[in-house]
């Protein structure tokens, strides 16, 4: 499960746009958009902010961040070993 997809699912279910989320959370929309589009990574601070806003749990976002990083590292090392 990818955290980007899950964030979008939750926002859609709650009827909250990315722009509204960013405005109400006080975060930069282009920055958040880069996270959703995979150009930036989520960080623990954002995970906590999302939880405080009612968008999932910080622990879940943290677990998904770690899973993604481990996947990328395994993929990188698999390529290097070939």
C-alpha positions as CSV (number, residue, x, y, z in Angstrom):
1,X,0.0,0.0,0.0
2,X,1.4,3.4,-1.0
3,X,0.8,6.3,1.3
4,X,0.2,8.7,-1.6
5,X,-2.8,6.7,-2.9
6,X,-4.1,6.3,0.6
7,X,-4.0,10.0,1.3
8,X,-6.0,10.7,-1.9
9,X,-8.5,8.0,-1.0
10,X,-9.1,9.6,2.4
11,X,-9.4,13.1,1.0
12,X,-11.9,12.0,-1.6
13,X,-13.9,10.1,1.0
14,X,-14.0,13.1,3.2
15,X,-14.7,15.5,0.3
16,X,-11.6,17.6,1.0
17,X,-9.5,19.0,-1.8
18,X,-5.7,19.2,-1.6
19,X,-5.9,22.9,-1.7
20,X,-8.3,23.1,1.2
21,X,-6.2,20.6,3.2
22,X,-3.1,22.7,2.6
23,X,-4.8,25.9,3.4
24,X,-6.3,24.6,6.7
25,X,-3.1,22.8,7.7
26,X,-0.9,25.8,6.8
27,X,1.3,23.9,4.5
28,X,2.7,24.9,1.1
29,X,0.4,23.4,-1.6
30,X,3.2,22.9,-4.3
31,X,5.2,21.0,-1.6
32,X,2.3,18.8,-0.8
33,X,1.5,18.2,-4.5
34,X,5.1,17.1,-5.0
35,X,4.6,14.5,-2.2
36,X,1.4,13.3,-3.8
37,X,3.1,13.1,-7.2
38,X,6.1,11.2,-5.9
39,X,8.6,14.0,-6.4
40,X,9.1,14.5,-2.7
41,X,8.9,12.1,0.3
42,X,6.6,12.5,3.2
43,X,8.3,13.2,6.5
44,X,7.3,12.5,10.1
45,X,6.2,16.1,10.7
46,X,3.7,15.9,7.9
47,X,2.5,12.5,9.1
48,X,1.7,14.1,12.5
49,X,0.0,17.1,10.8
50,X,-2.2,14.8,8.7
51,X,-3.2,12.8,11.8
52,X,-4.1,16.0,13.7
53,X,-6.3,17.0,10.7
54,X,-8.0,13.7,10.8
55,X,-6.3,12.2,7.7
56,X,-5.2,8.8,9.0
57,X,-2.7,8.0,11.8
58,X,0.9,9.2,11.9
59,X,2.0,5.7,12.9
60,X,0.4,4.3,9.7
61,X,2.0,7.0,7.5
62,X,5.4,6.3,9.2
63,X,5.1,2.6,8.6
64,X,4.2,3.2,4.9
65,X,7.1,5.7,4.6
66,X,9.5,3.0,5.9
67,X,8.1,0.3,3.7
68,X,8.5,2.5,0.6
69,X,12.1,3.4,1.6
70,X,13.0,-0.3,2.2
71,X,11.5,-1.2,-1.2
72,X,13.5,1.5,-3.0
73,X,16.7,0.4,-1.2
74,X,16.1,-3.2,-2.0
75,X,15.5,-2.3,-5.6
76,X,18.6,-0.2,-5.8
77,X,20.8,-2.9,-4.3
78,X,19.3,-5.6,-6.5
79,X,20.3,-3.5,-9.5
80,X,23.8,-2.9,-8.2
81,X,24.4,-6.6,-7.6
82,X,23.6,-7.7,-11.1
